[in-house]
Amino acid sequence: MIELEGVPELIDPVMVAAFEGWNDAGDAASTAVAHLDREWKGEVFAALDAEDYYDFQVNRPTVWLDGGARKITWPTTRLSVVRIGGDKPRDLVLVRGIEPSMRWRSFCNEILGFAHELGVEMVVILGALLGDTPHTRPVPVSGITSDPELARTMDLEETRYEGPTGIVGILQEACTHAGVPAVSLWAAVPHYVSQPPNPKATLALLNRLEDLIDLRIPLGELPEDARAWQLGVDQLAAEDSEVAEYVQTLEEARDTAELPEASGEAIAREFERYLRRRDGSGPGGHATDGGEGSSYLRDTASGRTRPPLPPRPERDTDTETDAGHDADAGSSDEADTGTGTDADTGTDAGTGSGTDAGRATGEEPGTDGPAGAEPGTGGDAGAGGRTDTGPDSGGEGGTDRPGGD
């Protein structure tokens, strides 16, 4: 029985969910929901029972001190509500947690129970995948739905994916069968800089979410952090001629693939988006194409923001990538936004992030191996630390990254 005595009646509520793990490359999706919760001061009203859904040897609890007293935080999924005022008041129900280890159907039914009791009108699930996309271009974000009517009215892609999936795909299908409109938004993270966080991908997701639910999102310092992130990657790539050459190859492939999209209709859409954001500009800024996001590592000597050095790409492009992240190629049409051939860029150093992304726009993230806690650095370190994602050996080895929804 779900009890919501402390939750007020909500106005046109939309549920926004993200889960760390398989569907969260670069922590982009979970960071986006965390940003919403922080900016709008969300109030937690429910948490799922951790023992029902999590394997604590995979997602370990953490111990911390509170005024000398030792306390334990258990891995779980929490729900919070944010009240948004203004000319168009609307409330959000934020779902943020870790991809469950077991009992996925019960997990989704419990989430849907809260959605029903709160009168949620639509569920938006955020995800991120590793793909053959250059960091110098706007982050591709694909909107996916299983509802043909929703796909037509909201300019989304109708999912046609077949293959392994993650909790994002399972929850979306559960919503569809329950008659709840559901959309998945997928951001493509460059596989050669897979280490979290990826603020540019986070901001791209917030950008698309703004358009989808017609709600202005305050960004705080995200744009500045994302610009610093891209500058750091630019500088590191310039220091390695092979990486610079590979990035240039991805840029050319991306530009060629997008050339047909430069139609009058596409340009008109972008101009309307620009005008809409300019009219609504104010404190906090706005998400923009090529989004920008959360904080990054700081170089204490220079004060400059720098990401870790990207791994060198391999020359052999005929072999599949297998660094705990085989990207789902095929002809899927969900969020596999890879644009190149099989790029063997995997490493066995905790930063493995190779992809096997096909040129077709995939329906689901073409990623075989968990993200979030594992986007290139996943796995259980025995004490909760992140470890090497060592290469798959033709199966479930290492830490598999999703081909999931």
C-alpha positions in Angstrom: 0.0 0.0 0.0 1.5 3.3 -1.1 0.9 6.2 1.4 1.5 9.7 0.3 0.2 11.7 3.3 3.0 14.3 3.2 2.7 15.0 -0.6 0.5 17.9 -1.6 -1.8 17.7 -4.6 0.4 18.2 -7.7 -0.2 20.4 -10.7 0.2 18.7 -14.1 2.9 16.4 -12.7 5.6 14.8 -15.0 7.8 12.1 -13.6 11.5 12.4 -14.6 13.7 9.3 -13.9 17.3 8.3 -14.3 19.3 5.3 -13.0 23.0 4.9 -12.5 24.6 1.9 -14.1 24.1 0.4 -17.5 22.1 3.2 -19.1 24.2 6.2 -17.7 27.4 6.7 -19.7 29.5 9.5 -18.2 26.9 9.8 -15.4 25.1 12.2 -17.7 21.5 11.1 -17.0 21.7 10.7 -13.2 23.6 14.1 -13.0 20.8 15.8 -14.9 18.1 14.6 -12.4 20.4 15.5 -9.5 20.7 19.0 -11.0 16.9 19.3 -11.1 16.6 18.1 -7.6 19.3 20.6 -6.4 18.1 23.6 -8.3 14.5 23.2 -7.3 15.2 21.9 -3.8 13.4 18.7 -4.1 11.9 17.0 -1.1 12.2 13.2 -0.8 8.9 11.6 0.1 9.6 7.9 -0.6 12.5 5.4 -1.0 12.2 1.9 -2.2 13.3 -1.0 0.1 16.9 -1.6 -0.8 16.7 -5.3 0.1 14.0 -6.0 -2.4 16.0 -4.9 -5.4 19.7 -4.7 -4.8 22.6 -7.1 -4.5 24.8 -5.5 -1.9 27.9 -7.3 -3.2 27.4 -5.4 -6.5 26.2 -2.1 -5.1 27.7 -1.8 -1.7 26.4 0.3 1.1 28.6 3.1 2.5 29.5 4.0 6.0 29.9 7.6 7.2 30.3 9.6 10.4 27.6 12.0 11.6 29.0 13.8 14.6 31.0 10.8 15.7 28.1 8.4 15.1 28.6 5.8 12.4 25.7 5.6 9.9 25.1 3.5 6.8 23.6 4.7 3.5 22.0 1.8 1.5 21.9 1.8 -2.3 18.3 2.4 -3.3 16.0 4.5 -5.5 14.4 7.7 -4.0 11.5 9.8 -5.2 11.2 13.5 -4.6 8.8 16.2 -5.6 9.6 19.8 -6.8 7.1 22.6 -6.9 7.6 25.0 -9.9 5.7 28.3 -9.9 5.6 31.0 -12.4 3.2 31.8 -15.3 2.9 28.1 -16.1 3.1 26.2 -12.7 4.0 22.5 -13.1 5.3 20.0 -10.6 7.9 17.3 -11.2 8.3 13.9 -9.5 12.0 13.0 -9.7 13.1 9.4 -9.5 16.8 8.9 -8.9 18.6 5.7 -8.1 20.7 2.8 -9.2 19.6 0.2 -11.8 18.2 -2.7 -9.6 20.0 -6.0 -9.5 16.8 -8.1 -9.3 13.0 -8.2 -9.5 12.7 -5.6 -12.3 9.0 -6.2 -12.8 8.2 -5.5 -9.2 10.5 -2.5 -9.3 8.7 -1.0 -12.2 5.2 -1.8 -10.8 6.2 0.1 -7.6 7.4 3.1 -9.6 4.1 3.0 -11.6 2.1 2.8 -8.3 3.6 6.1 -7.2 2.9 7.6 -10.7 -0.8 6.5 -10.5 -1.3 7.8 -6.9 0.3 11.2 -7.8 -1.7 11.6 -11.1 1.5 11.7 -13.2 0.6 12.7 -16.8 3.8 11.5 -18.5 7.0 9.7 -17.6 10.4 10.9 -19.1 13.3 8.5 -18.6 16.8 9.9 -19.2 19.7 7.7 -20.4 23.2 8.1 -21.9 25.2 5.8 -24.2 28.8 5.7 -25.5 29.0 6.3 -29.2 31.2 7.4 -32.1 30.4 11.1 -31.7 33.1 13.8 -31.6 33.2 16.0 -28.5 33.5 19.1 -30.7 30.0 18.8 -32.0 26.6 19.3 -30.3 25.6 16.2 -28.3 23.0 14.1 -30.2 19.9 13.5 -28.1 17.3 11.1 -29.4 13.7 11.0 -28.1 12.2 7.5 -28.1 8.7 6.2 -27.4 6.7 3.0 -27.8 3.5 5.0 -28.4 2.9 5.7 -32.1 0.5 8.5 -31.3 3.0 10.1 -28.9 5.8 9.7 -31.5 3.7 11.6 -34.1 2.5 14.5 -31.9 5.8 15.1 -30.1 8.2 14.5 -33.0 9.8 11.5 -31.4 11.2 8.2 -32.8 9.1 5.1 -32.4 11.2 2.3 -30.9 11.9 -0.7 -33.0 14.8 -2.1 -31.1 15.3 -5.8 -30.5 18.0 -7.1 -28.2 19.3 -6.8 -24.6 17.9 -3.9 -22.6 18.3 -2.1 -19.3 16.0 -0.8 -16.7 15.2 2.3 -18.9 13.8 0.1 -21.6 11.9 -2.1 -19.1 10.3 0.9 -17.3 9.3 2.5 -20.6 7.6 -0.7 -21.7 5.9 -1.1 -18.3 4.5 2.4 -18.7 3.2 1.7 -22.2 1.4 -1.5 -21.0 -0.1 0.5 -18.1 -1.3 3.2 -20.4 1.0 5.9 -19.1 2.7 8.0 -21.8 6.4 7.5 -21.6 9.4 8.9 -23.4 13.1 8.0 -23.2 15.7 10.7 -24.0 19.2 9.4 -24.9 22.4 11.4 -25.1 25.4 10.1 -26.9 28.7 10.4 -25.0 32.1 10.3 -26.9 33.5 6.9 -26.2 37.1 8.2 -26.1 36.3 10.5 -23.1 33.9 8.2 -21.3 34.9 9.0 -17.7 32.3 10.7 -15.7 31.1 13.4 -15.4 30.2 14.6 -18.9 28.7 18.0 -18.3 28.1 18.6 -22.0 25.9 15.5 -22.3 24.1 16.5 -19.1 23.2 19.9 -20.5 22.1 18.4 -23.8 19.6 16.2 -21.9 18.3 19.2 -20.0 18.0 21.1 -23.2 15.8 18.4 -24.8 13.8 18.0 -21.6 13.0 21.7 -21.7 11.6 21.4 -25.2 9.7 18.2 -24.4 7.8 19.4 -21.3 7.9 23.2 -22.1 9.5 24.2 -18.9 12.4 26.5 -18.3 15.2 24.9 -16.3 17.7 27.0 -14.3 21.2 26.0 -15.2 23.4 27.7 -12.6 27.1 27.0 -13.4 26.5 24.2 -15.8 27.3 26.2 -19.0 30.6 27.4 -17.6 31.6 23.9 -16.4 30.7 22.4 -19.8 32.8 24.9 -21.7 35.7 24.2 -19.4 35.2 20.4 -20.0 35.3 20.9 -23.8 38.4 23.1 -23.6 40.2 20.5 -21.5 39.4 17.8 -24.0 40.4 20.0 -26.9 43.8 20.6 -25.3 44.4 17.0 -24.5 43.4 15.8 -27.9 45.7 18.3 -29.5 48.6 16.8 -27.6 48.2 13.5 -29.3 48.3 13.4 -33.1 46.5 10.1 -33.3 43.7 11.2 -31.1 43.4 14.5 -33.0 43.3 12.6 -36.3 40.6 10.2 -35.0 38.5 13.1 -33.7 38.8 14.7 -37.2 37.5 11.5 -38.8 34.5 11.5 -36.4 33.8 15.1 -37.2 33.8 14.4 -41.0 31.6 11.4 -40.6 29.2 13.3 -38.4 29.0 16.4 -40.7 28.4 14.1 -43.7 25.6 12.2 -42.0 23.9 15.4 -40.9 24.2 17.3 -44.2 20.7 16.1 -45.4 19.2 17.5 -42.2 20.1 21.0 -43.2 16.7 21.5 -44.8 14.5 24.6 -44.6 12.2 22.8 -42.1 15.1 21.9 -39.8 16.5 25.4 -39.9 13.1 26.9 -39.1 12.7 24.6 -36.1 16.1 25.6 -34.7 15.2 29.3 -35.2 11.9 28.9 -33.4 13.8 27.2 -30.5 16.3 30.1 -30.4 13.5 32.7 -30.2 11.7 30.8 -27.5 14.7 30.6 -25.3 15.7 34.3 -25.9 12.3 35.5 -24.9 12.4 33.3 -21.7 16.0 34.3 -20.8 16.8 35.4 -17.3 18.8 34.4 -14.2 20.1 30.9 -14.4 20.5 30.8 -18.1 19.1 28.2 -20.5 20.1 24.9 -21.9 21.5 25.2 -25.4 22.3 22.8 -28.2 25.6 21.0 -27.6 24.7 21.2 -23.9 27.0 21.8 -21.0 26.9 20.4 -17.5 28.3 19.7 -14.1 31.7 20.2 -12.4 34.9 18.5 -13.5 38.4 17.7 -12.3 40.5 20.8 -11.5 44.2 21.2 -12.2 45.3 22.7 -8.8 48.4 24.2 -10.3 46.8 26.2 -13.1 43.2 26.3 -11.9 42.1 24.9 -15.3 39.5 22.3 -15.7 40.9 19.2 -17.4 39.4 15.7 -18.0 41.5 12.6 -17.9 43.5 11.9 -21.1 41.5 10.0 -23.6 42.8 6.5 -24.6 44.6 6.2 -28.0 42.3 4.8 -30.7 43.4 1.7 -32.4 44.0 1.6 -36.2 42.2 -1.6 -36.8 38.6 -0.7 -37.5 37.5 -4.2 -38.7 37.4 -5.7 -35.2 34.7 -5.2 -32.7 35.4 -3.1 -29.7 35.3 -5.1 -26.5 36.2 -3.1 -23.4 33.2 -3.8 -21.4 31.2 -1.8 -23.9 30.2 -3.3 -27.2 27.9 -0.8 -28.8 24.8 -2.3 -30.4 25.0 -1.6 -34.1 22.6 -3.4 -36.4 19.6 -1.6 -37.7 18.1 -0.6 -34.4 16.4 2.7 -34.3 16.4 3.9 -30.7 19.3 5.9 -29.4 22.3 4.3 -31.0 23.7 7.4 -32.5 27.1 6.0 -33.5 28.2 7.3 -36.9 31.4 5.4 -37.6 32.4 1.8 -38.2 33.5 -0.5 -35.5 36.0 1.6 -33.6 38.4 -0.6 -31.6 39.3 1.9 -28.9 38.9 -0.2 -25.8 41.5 -0.1 -23.0 41.9 -2.3 -20.0 42.8 0.5 -17.6 39.5 1.4 -16.0 38.7 3.8 -18.7 37.7 1.3 -21.4 35.0 2.8 -23.6 35.2 1.2 -27.0 32.1 1.1 -29.1 30.8 -1.0 -31.9 28.3 1.7 -33.1 26.9 1.3 -36.6 26.1 4.2 -38.9 22.4 3.6 -38.5 20.6 5.6 -35.9 19.9 2.9 -33.4 16.8 2.6 -31.5 18.4 1.8 -28.2 21.8 2.8 -26.9 24.2 0.5 -28.7 26.2 -0.1 -25.6 27.1 -3.6 -24.2 28.3 -2.9 -20.8 27.1 -0.9 -17.8 27.5 2.8 -17.4 27.0 5.2 -14.5 28.8 3.3 -11.8 30.4 1.6 -14.8 30.6 4.0 -17.8 34.0 2.9 -18.7 35.0 2.6 -15.0 32.4 0.3 -13.6 32.4 -2.8 -11.5 32.5 -3.5 -7.8 35.8 -2.7 -6.2 35.1 -4.8 -3.2 34.9 -1.7 -1.0 32.6 0.2 -3.2 35.4 1.5 -5.4 35.3 1.6 -9.2 37.5 -0.8 -11.0 38.7 -1.8 -14.4 36.1 -2.8 -16.9 38.3 -5.4 -18.5 37.4 -6.8 -21.9 34.5 -9.1 -22.5 35.6 -12.5 -23.7 32.6 -13.1 -25.9 30.0 -13.0 -23.2 29.2 -11.4 -19.9 32.8 -10.8 -18.9 34.0 -7.7 -17.2 31.2 -5.2 -16.8 28.8 -5.4 -19.7 27.5 -2.1 -21.1 23.9 -2.0 -22.3 22.4 -2.4 -25.7 19.5 -1.1 -23.7 16.7 1.2 -24.1 
